[in-house]
Amino acid sequence: MSLLSSQSPFGPQSERRRSRRDPAYHLLNRATWGFTQADLVEFEQRGYAGWVSWQLDPDQIDDTVCDLMLAQYTTLPLTAHEIAMGYFGSGSGPLGTHWGMAQELRDARLTRAIHSKRQLFERVIEFWTDHFNVTQDLGSWERAFRTVADRDVFRVHALGNFRDLLMANAKSAEMLRYLDNVSNEAGAPNENYARELLELHTLGVDGGYNENDVRELARCFTGWNIFSVTTDANFGDFRFKHWNHDGGSKVVLGQTIPGGGVEEAEGVIDYIATHPSTARFLAEKMFRFFLRYEPTTQMIDEGAAAYLSNNGEIKDLLMAVLDEKWVGQVDPLQDPKLKRPMHLALSLVRSLGDAASLLDPDGLDTTLKTLGHRSYNWPDPDGYPDDLDTWGANVLPRWTLAHDICEDAMSGLDTPSWEISQLLGWPSDAELADTLNRHLFHGYMQKPDLRALRSFINSAPVSGAALHAQAYAMAACSPSFQFA
């Protein structure tokens, strides 16, 4: 009857046989928010290594068009104090509500992901946002601090040295407040941040620390706090309350730390940022994010070695992860990696190019909330999951998403069917499946999916632009598109 009924819930199945994907197509699926023909042209001009190097230097990429779009989000450059003065209050502030301010950050994220030419940078921002997860919806303070951290922590340090990123995050108001270090005082230590720093941010749960290390590290972090008076210009800035610090000596990971002040925890951060366990933990997690759920030992070894070779430079790790030899080896047929809902939605919008006009990201944001993948909305410190079990069960909502986008039924997104027809070059019914295969898949659509798409086209009760839009949606429902 249709492509939907012909698929088992999210193959690809191991018995399906198809040639490996071209590394260019595979890389552009993983290192961007979705493969587009425009990206392919840029890639072919620069070559594999040239494209990666170009994307790893985002400051040199002209992103004027996206920057002009972001100008509408007036809260993005504000300090925490400015946000508090404008958006805090009983219900709202003089400039608006703090939840409206939070919406701007989510909308800006979607705008960047779709329109920015700094695609790899935006994907890396996604990685670190999950790695150092803080939920936005704990209240007005956390919403303000989330906006500041996105700008001053992640966008500044995402491609720099991990030690600098780790330190900036440790001193950020959103992390200090989210993991309760503002309540960590001498005589009454709060271990929450110290524990997650070791387990989630650096060494990993099997990284070689024990409960005593957590307790001792929490003592190092006593007194790490923020300026908390909203009317002060320094609201949300880091503050070391020396009178709340435990000045006794500590032992963390076998390292004796003489009693002192703020430098105690800073020294631990310096040490663990280039610890071998941290290198392996980050390498495995980054390979999993970009390439496959189960990275090989060789992948992790080489990624960790690259990371340690230059004292924790994130670009070095990324170059190892995105090396053409790995991207060429990973086969989405044998190592299927399901797009998380945000990646799925945005990759589809990006593929539509000028045929899709994002008039208001709120509708897309609301849909992502329904799908369980709204920006900054995961409640726990471990970040949104990146596994098949979590995302593979909501099959029907993902198909509905594809049809809503392609058939002009998504609030705030304008996708007229005639624009899709024009994008595809007004193919005949006989040409339509192959045209979609080239446009969406660079010719790599799985053969069973291509056959099912042809069957749908041949039996569809509509024709012309309506058929083009429906067929586009059906192609996006296929495992070939659902898996990056």
N, C-alpha and C positions, 0 to 999 in steps of 0.2 A: 504493500500500500504506500509506504513512504520510507524515506531513509531512516526515520526514527525507529520504526518497527523492525528494520532489518539488522539493527546493531544489538549485540549483547551489551550490558552496561559497561561501557568504557573498556574496550580492548586497549591497545592492540593485542591480538592473540599470537602466541608463539608460532603457530603453524602458518601464519601469513608470511609470504615471502616477497621481498622487494629489495632492490638495490639500496645500499647505504645512501644517506643524504649527502649532498655536496656540503663540505665544511662551511662554505659561505652561507648557505641557507640555514644550516644548523646553528652557526654562531649568531646570525642575525635573529633567530628565534629566541635564543637564550640570553644574549648580551644586550638586548633591547626590550622595549615593552611590546614587541611584536614585529614580525617581518613585514616590510613594505617594499614595493618596487623602487621607491625613491632611495631607500637605504641600500638596496642591491646595486643601483647605479653608482652610488658613492663608494661602495665596497669594491666594485670592479675597477674603479678608477685608482684606488689607493692600494689594492692588494690586501691580503690577509693581515700581515704584520703591520702594514701602514695604517690600516683601518683601526686596529687595536691601539697602536701608538697614538693615533689622532684622538680617539675617544678617551684615552687615559690622560689627556692634556686638555680638559674641558674649558679652561680659561681662554684657550686659543681658538675655541669654536664660536663663531658668530651666532648668537642666539637671540638676536634683536626681536624677531617676530614673537617668540615666546615671552620675552621680557615685557613687550608691550601689552600682551595679554595679562600678565601678572600684575600690571600697574593698577588694575581694578581692585586688587586685594590690599587695601590700605593698611591692614593690621600687620602685614608680614614684616615690615622694618621696625616695628615698635619695640621698645624695651618693656620689661615686665611692669615697671612703674607706670609707663604710659598706658599700657593695657589696663592696669588696675584703675587708673584715674578715668579712663574713657569707658570702660566696659564692666566694672564691678559696681555693685550697689544692690538695693532691694528690688530685684527683678531685672534691673538694667542700670547702665551708667549713662552719662550724657551723650555718648557716641553710639550706644547700642548695647546688646546683651553679650555676655561672655560666651554663651553657646553659639551666637551668631559669629563671634570672633573665631571660635573653634571651627565653625563651618568653613570659613575662609581658608584656613590652613588645609583642610581636606580638599576643598575645591582646587586650591593651588596645586596640590599634589597631583590631582587628576589632569589638570591643565598641562603641567610640566611633562607628565608621563606620555601624554598624547602628542604634544607639539614641540617639546624641546629637541634640539639636535644633539644634545648632550645625553644620549640615551644610556650609555653604559654608566655614566655618573648617576643617573636617576635610579638605575637598577642597584647600584652599590648603596645608594641612600636607603633603598628598600631593605637591603641586607642588614645594614647597621641599625636601622630602626627596629627590626625584629630582634637583633642580637642584644640591644640595650633597651628592651621594650619597656615602655611606660604607657599605661592607658590614659587617654585624654579625658575621660568622662568621670573623674573623681570629684570634680568641682571646679570653681572658678580659678583657683590658684594653679592647679595642674594644667588647665587649658592655657593659661598665660605662659607657664613655664615650657609647655610643649612647643609653642610657637618660637620662643627664644632658643630652645635647644635645637630645633630643626635648623635654624639659621646659623647659630653661633658655635654649635658643637659638630653636628653631622655635616653640614654643607661646607664648613671650614676644613674639617679634618678627614673626610671620608676617603680621600686618596693620598693621605699623608702618612705619617708615622703612627703606628698603632699606639705607642706609648702616649703620644700627644692626644690622640682621640680618647684613650682610656682615662687620662688625667682630666681632660675637659669634661668628660661625662661624670667622673667621680665628684667633681666640684660643681656640677650643674644643679640648679635648684630643683629641677624635676626629679632627678635621681635621688638626691639627698632627702627629699620629702617623700617620694614614692616608696622607697625602701627604708624609711623611718630612721635614717641616720641623724635627723634633726632631734631625735629622742635618745641618741647614744651619748651617755655621760659617764664620767668616772664614778665608779661604785654601782652603777646600774646600766651596764653596757647592753646595747641592742645589737644583736648579731645579724639582722636581716641583710644589710648591705654587704657586710664582710662575707657572708655565706654565698650570696649570689655573685659577687665579684669573682670568687674562686670557681664556683660551679658553672655559671652561665657565661661569664664574660671573659675568662682567661683559661685556667687550667683544665676545666671540664671535670665532670663528676669522678672520673677515674684518673685524675691528673696528679695524684700523689700527695694530697693534703689530708689532714684528719680533723677531728672535732676540736682538738686543742689549737690547731692552726686557726680555725675560725674564731675561737674565743680570743686568742691573742691578737689576731688582726682587728677584731672589733674594738679592742682596747686601743690599738693604734689610731683608729678612726674616731675615738671620743673627741668631742669638741668641734668636729666638722659640721658646719651649720650654714645658715643663710641669714641675710638681713630680711626681717619678716614684717616690717612696718610698711604697709602699702603706700602711704603718703610720702615716704622717703624716696629720693631719687635713686638710691642704691637697692631698692626692693628687689629681692631675688638674687642678688650678687652673693658670691661665696664669702663666708665669714668663719674664721677660726676662733672659737670661744675657748681661750686658753684656760680659763677658770673651770671649764667642764672637762678638761683633758686629763687622762690618767698618765702621769708623767713617769711611772715606773718602767723598768726595762721589760722587754718582751722577747719571745722567741717565735718566729714565724718561718715555717718551711726550713727549719734548721739554722736560720739566720738570727743571730742575736742583735737586737735593736736597743741601743741605749736609750734611756728615758730622755725625752726632749719635748718637741712640740709637733707642729704640722709636718715637719720634715720626716717624721717616722712613717706615716702612711704614704707619703710621696716616695720614700725610698722603697717601700714594698711594691708600689705600682711600677717603679723603674725596674725592679727585679723580675716581677712576674710577667711584664710585657714581653720580654724576650726569653722566657723560660721555655725549654723544649716542649713541655706539655702544652703550653699556650700555642706554640707554633703548629703542633699537630692538631690541636683542637680547632684552630681557625682554618687550617688547610682542609681538614675533613668537611667542616661545615660549609666552606666556600665552594668546594667541589660539589657538594650535595646541592647547593643552591643553584649553581649554574649548569651542572652536567648530569649527575645521576644520583639516585637515592643512596646507593652503596658504592662509594669511591673505593678503588683498589688500594692496596698497601703501597704500591709504587706511586700512585697519584699523591697520596698523603705524604710519603717520604720526600718526593721532589718538591711538593708545595711547601712543606715545612723547611726544607733546606733553603729554598729561595727566600722565604720569609726571614730566616736567621742570617742569611748571607749579608744583609745590609741593615741589621739591627731593627727588624720589624717594619720595613717599608711596605705599605699595603699594595702599592703598584707592583712590586716585585712578586708578591703572592698572586696577584691577579694575572700577571703575565704568564706565570707558571700554570695557573688553572685554565686559562684560555689559550694555551699553546695549541697550535693546529694539530699536533699529533694526538692530543686527547679528544679534541672536538671531532676529529675525523674518525676516531675509534668508537666513540659512544654512539650506539644505534638506538634511536627511540623505539624501534620495533622490539629489540631484545631488552633494552633498559628503559621502559616507558616512564616518562616523567609528566604527570598531569599538571596542566597549568592551574595555578591557584585562581580563584574567581576573579581577582583584580587583574591578573595577567591575561586571563581569558577575555574579559570584557574590553580591556584597553587594546589588546592585540587585534581584536575585531574592529574596533573603531579606527585604529591606525591604518588597518588594511584598506579601509574605505576612502582614505585620503580626503579630497575635496568633496566627495559625495556625502560626507558626514560633517555637520556643523554643530559643534558643542556650544549651544546657546546658554546653557545653565547646567553646571556639573551636579547640582543638587539631586536631580533625578537619578543619575548614575550612582551617586553616593548612597542614596536610599536603597537602590537595588542591591548594591554591594553589602549593605547592612543586612538585608534579607538573606543574602547568600553567606553571611557569616564572615565577611572579609572587608569590613569597613576600615578605613585608615585609622590607626591609633586607637583601636577599640578592643584589642585583646586584653582581657582582664588580668592575666598572670604575667610574671616577669620573664617567662621563657619565650615570649613572642609567638606570632602565628605559626602553627605547625607547617612543615614542608614534607608531607607524606601522602601517599595514595589513600590510606585508610580514612584520613580526615576529610578529604575533598572528593573522594570517588563515589560517595553515597548519594550526593544531591544531584543526580543526573537530570531529572526533569526540569528543575529550576535553571540549570545551565542551558538546556535546550530552549527554554522560554526566553532566557536572556538573549540568545542569538537571534531568535525571531523578532523580539521586540526592537532590537537594534537595527536589523536589516529591513524590517517592514514598517519603520517610522512610527513605532509605538512606545518609544522610550521618552519619558518626560525630559525636556531640556536638550534633546538631541534630534536634530533635523536630518532625516535621511530619505529624501524623496526617491521613489523607485526609478524615475527617469534619470536621476543623477547616477544611480548605480549602473543603469544601462549604458550611460555615456562613459562611465569609468571603464566598463568592460569592452567598449567599442561596438555596442549594439550587435552582439553575435546572434546568429540564427539558433533555433532550438538544437539543431544537430551539432553546432559548434560550442554550445554553452558549457557543457561539462568540461571539455578540454580547456576552454578559456578560463574557467574558474580554477582548474588544476594549475595552470601556468601562473595565474594572478596570485592565488593564495598559497600555493605549495611549491612554486618553482618547478612544477612537473613531478613532484614527489608524493602526490596523493596515493595512499594505499589502494591497490587494485580493487579489493572488495568494496571500499568506500566509493571509488570512482564508478564501479558498476552500479552500486545502489543509487548514486546521484543520477546517472543516466536513466535508470528505471523511473525515478521520481519525475524527471523532466518529461519523459515520454508519456507518462500517465497523468500529468498535471492538468487540471481543468482550466487553467489560465494560460495566457501567452503574453508575449511582449515584455514590457517593463515589470509588470506584476510577477511574471515567471522569473525574470532575472533576480528580483529581490528575494523571492521565496527560495530559489535555488542557491543563492548566496548564503541564506540562512541555513539551509540544509547542509551545505558544505561545511559551515562552521559548527554544526552539530556532530560532525563525523569525528571518530577517533583521530584521524589525521590532523585535525585542527585542535582538538581538545588536548592533545599531547604535544608539547613543544618540540 
